[in-house]
Amino acid sequence: AGSILVWGDDAFGWRFASVIFGAAGVVLAYLLALRLTRDIKVALVAVLLLLVDGMYFAQARIGMLDIFGTFFALGALYSLHVFLAGVPERGAWPIARTGLWLGAALGFTGGIALGVRSYSNVIRAARRR
């Protein structure tokens, strides 16, 4: 709704936010691949594959809600990896941040009940760690 307020209630305003989130998703995919492999070439190949994927490109340019869920799911994966690869004494913020990313992803896809269940499973696993 923000892009419609800024750019107007037309095709450009409808699609602007999804294009921005699509571009940010490419950056998140790069950061995730780089963090997982620690190899710039592999991260660039991962992003190249994402960019030539017709579904990602289409979702990012036609203004559907799926690109927002994909962006937040990538953020959740990145945040979860940071939590799992980090030092256990860092407190609850990294896992809570992962839950916020997951909540936003599920909010756009409509799976709120699944998100609550998944978040409680992640919290239980973090307490056992």
GIFENJO-V229453 format. One line per field, one symbol per residue. burial: b if it has 24 or more other ideal C-beta (glycine too) atoms within 12 Angstrom, else e. A space follows every 10 residues. Layout:
burial: ???
//
This chain:
burial: eeeeeeeeee eeeebbbbbe bbeebbebbb bbbebeeeee eebeebbeeb eeeeebeebb bebeebbbbb bbbbbbbbbb bebeeeeeee eeebbebbbe bbbbbbebbe eeeebeebbe ebeeebeee
//
